[in-house]
């Protein structure tokens, strides 16, 4: 059974970030010839962060309980963490200060009818709601059509991470930038693990993917983290072909932990034409059988 142990998470995250940072990048003199450690030494990180060596060693061994925000900021600067990595460090520290570490099953999240109506009101763009585990919780008609390869799996809720790692042939065909997607999905799941390390569903998902996908095991071991952000998604849909879409991913303040994702394309582009064709196809797919028979 895979578990997400907080002390191990902290230890492996800090040591991996230290290992990638060279004295040259940190603007430190590289004394001596052969260095016995990859990256910076612990005492060098402590020097850069302005803390004692013993204190940093305790942190890297998995103890962030007493670390103040100022110390965490200094450590993030010393290790040259990017925004996602800094957020992850603070999530880990926050969880360290929270009493009780037993696994907990998070309440089943159902999308409120009002939110489903919001999705359905978006008719010219695929729109869907997911959580930090990549569970697809609600979609509009165009999103159902766009993600038909992923939704072909009858398991519910459908899950993008399972599709990417456990159906790699279909996922590689669907995602033009598959190699980037596999990195991003694992990194965003790692970010979620920092926020909710005792979430039973997340632990089960990581365990399933670790057991069944060697590629996921490699990506998970990298300790990389990513934020859900806006960007570009390049897809190859089995009906309408290539679609290069702009993605807006927005946290829902009224529904903590949920994300609204909307895909658009500039007017007059091939992608916009493709979305219009997809909408026509989707309308035909979702017509009642009696209506289709009448049209015939």
N, C-alpha and C positions, 0 to 999 in steps of 0.2 A: 504494500500500500504506500503510495507516494504521499508524503506530508510536506507542508510548507512550514519549516521551522524558522522562527524569526531570527534567532541568533545565527543560524547558518546563513540565512539570507543576508544579514548585515556583514558577516565575515567575508562571504564570497563576493559580495558587491564591492566592498571597500578594497579588498585585495586585488580584484580584477581591475579596478580603476587605477590603483597604484602601479600595477604591473605594466600598464600601457604607457605610462608617463616617464619619459627619459629625462635625465638631468639637463640635457640641452633644451628641451621644451620647457622645463621648469626654471631655466636660467640659473642652474646651479653648477658649480665646478665639478667635473667628473674626475675625482681623485683616483689614482691608482690605475692599474691595467684592467685585468679581468674582474668584472663585477659578478659576485656570486648570486645575485638576485636579478630577476627580470624587472626592469623599470626602476622606480625609486626605492630606496631603503625606507624602513619605517621611521628612522630618526630624521630622514630628510623631509618626510611628510610632516612630522611633528614640528620641525623647524619652520616650514612654510606656513603651517596653521597656527603657530604661536602657542603650542601646548607642549607639555612635557612628553618625553618618549613613553613613559609608563602609561600616561593617560591615553595617548593614541593607541598603544598596544591593546589596552583594555577595550577601546572602541572597536578595533579591528577584530578582536576576539568575539564580538557580537554584543557588546554592552553599550547602548546609547541612552540608557535610562536617565542619567543625570546631565546629559549634554544640553546646554542652553542653545537657543536659536543663534546667538552670536558665535558660539563654538562651531555649530553646524555650518553657518555661513563661511567661517574661516576655513573649515575643512573642505567645503565645496570649492572654494577658490583655490586652495592648495592643490586639489586633485583635478582642477580645471573641468569641473562638471558642467555639462550643458543644462538647459532649463529642465528637461525631462529628468535627468539624473539628479539634479538638485531637489526637485519635487519628490522623487523616489526616496532620497536620503531623509527628507523631512517626514515622509509617510512612515518609514521604518522607525524613526525616532519616536514619532507620535504613538505608534503601536507598542513600542517598548515601554512607554509610560502608562499604558492602559492596563489596569489590573485584569487578570483572568485571560487565559489563552486557550480555552477549550474550543474545539470545533463548534460551529453553530450553523444551522441551516437557516439561510436567509428566507424571509417570507416570500412566497411565490408572487412575483410581480405581474399584475395584469394591467394592461394599458386601459386607462379610463375611456369610456365611450366618447367623451368630448375630444380626446386626443386622436382617436380613430377618425372622427369627423374632420379634424384638422388635416389629417393625412389624405382623406378622401377628397377634400376640397382642393388639394394640389393635383391638378389634372395634367399639367404639361411637363412634369418632372417626376422621376422616381423619388419617392420619399419613404423612409422606414425608420423604425425605432429599435435600438438594440441596447443591451447592457454591457458592462465591462468585460463580460465573459464571451462576447460576440454572439449571444443568443439573439436571434431575430424575433422580436416580440410583436411587431405590427408593421404592416406595409400598406401602401396604396396600390391601386391596380397596376400602375406602370412599374412600380418596384417589383411586384410579383412577376410581371412579365420579364423584366430585366434579369432578375435573379432566378429565373426558372431552372437553370442547371443546378444551383445550390438547393432549391426547394424541391427538387426531384426526390431527394431523400425523405421518406415518410416520417422519420423521427422528428418529434416536436418537443421544444422549439428547435427549429433549424439552427445550425451553428456554423458560422463562417470558418472558425478554426478547424472544426472537424472536416469540413469540405476541403480546405487548403491542404491539410496534412494527411487525411485518410482517404481522399479520392484525388490523388495528385495528378492523374492523367486528365481527368475532367477539369480540374482547377487550372492546370497549366494551359489547357486549351482556352479556358474562359478568361483568365487574367493574362494580359499581354506581358505585364511585368511581374511574372510569377516569382522570380527569384527575390525581388524586392518585397513582394507581398509576404512571403514566408518569414522574412526577417521582421517585418513590421508587426505581423500578427503575434509572434512569440514575444516581441518586445512590449507590446501593449498588454498582453496577458501578464507578463512579469510586472508591469506597472500596477495592474489590478491586484496582484498578489501582495504588493507593498501596502496597498490601501486596505485590503481585506484578507489577511493571511490565514484566517480561521474559517473562511467561507467553505462549507462542505462541497457545494456544487463546483466551485473553482478547483478545489483540491481533487475532486473526482475527474474533472475535465483534464487537468494537467497529468493526472495519473494515467488516464486513458490514452492521451496523446503520447506520453513518454513510453508507454508499453508498446504501442502499435506503430510508432514512427521514429525511425532513427534520425531523420532530418530534424524533427522537432527536438529530440534530445540534444542534438548539437546546438541548435539555435537557443534553447532554454539555458544551456550551460554557458552561453556567452555573457549572461548577466546584462545584456543590453535592454534599455527601456525606451519607450516612445510615448509621446502624447498623441491623443486623437486630435488631429488638426485638419484644416482645409488643405486641398491639394488637387492633383489630377489623377484620375483613374482611367486606365486604358483597358477596355474590355473587348472580347470577341464574342458577340451573341450568336447562337446557332441559327437564328432566323434572319436578323438584319445585318449581321456582320460587325465590322469594327466600329466601336464607339469610344471617342476620346472625350471624357466628361469632366467637368469641374465639380469638386465635392466640397460641400460645406457640412462640417460635423460640429454640432452645437450641444453643449451640456444643457439639460433641462432643469432650471433652478427649482421648479415646482415638483420635480420628480428626481431627487438625488440618485445618481448612479445610472441614469438613462441618457442616451444620446439620440438626437434627431439628425438624420443624415439626408441630405437633399442633393441630387445630381442634376446638373444643368449643362446646357451647351449654348454658345453664342448663336444668335439668329443668323441664318444664311450659311451656316457651316454644314459639312457633311454629317456631323454628329447630331445637329438639330434635325436634319432630315431623317436621320436614322431613328431618333426618338419619336418623331411623328409617325413613321412607319411602324415602330414598335407599339405605339398607342393603338393604331388601327388593328394590328394583329391581336393585341391584348383584348380589345373590345370583342372581337370575334370569338376568342377563346372563352370568354366569361359570359357569353350570351346563354340564356336558358336553352336547354335542348329543344323545347317546344318552339321557341322562336326560330332557331336554326332550321328546324324541319319546315316551318311555315315559309321561310325564305327560299327553301329548296323547291 
